[in-house]
Amino acid sequence: MHSIEVSIEQLPPMRVAAALGYGQNPENEAWKKLLKWARKMGLFSRLHEHRFFGFDRPGPGGADPNYGYEQWMTVSCRATASEDIEIKESPGGTYAVTHCRFADLVQTWQDFVTWREDSRFHYTDDHCLEEVIAPWMMVAYSAGEPVNMDDVPFILYLPVTE
């Protein structure tokens, strides 16, 4: 196990716009749907005012290379759904939190789960979340621009209880 720094934080309740992608690269599909909606809603020029979370839904498994990924963008009470976008309320909760870059995402999740198994905390049924803290990098990547994806910073959230 690699050494990771973990803190315990309360994630507040959030209202989010949610896009679902499915396939071998569902993250990119979900981002494209969400960004298209944000442009249509006039939010694209203010992406820095929003938070972006994602999680596997359903996760990868077995021999099938396809899986789902749900991408969230925090929104105000005035946001409205569309054909590809659902508006949801996330209750927030208690999370163990750590940071990584995209290049280390899989290893960090593995280390994070090991940390939790060795800690006094128990896993809850809430979603494990990945927060992109540099959404402009994902915007560029989704548009086909050259981006060093390895350097995209993430905050990982593991739902826990004592």
Buried (B, 14 or more C-beta within 10 A) or exposed (E): EEEBEBEEEEBEEBBBBBBBBBEEBBBBBBBBBBBBBBEEBEBEEEBEEBBBBBBBBEEEEEEEEEBBBBBBBBBEEEBEEBEBBEBBEBEEBBBBBBBBBBEBBEEBBEBBBEBBEEEEBEBBEBBBBBBBEBBEBBBBBBEEEEBEBEEBEBBBBBBBEE
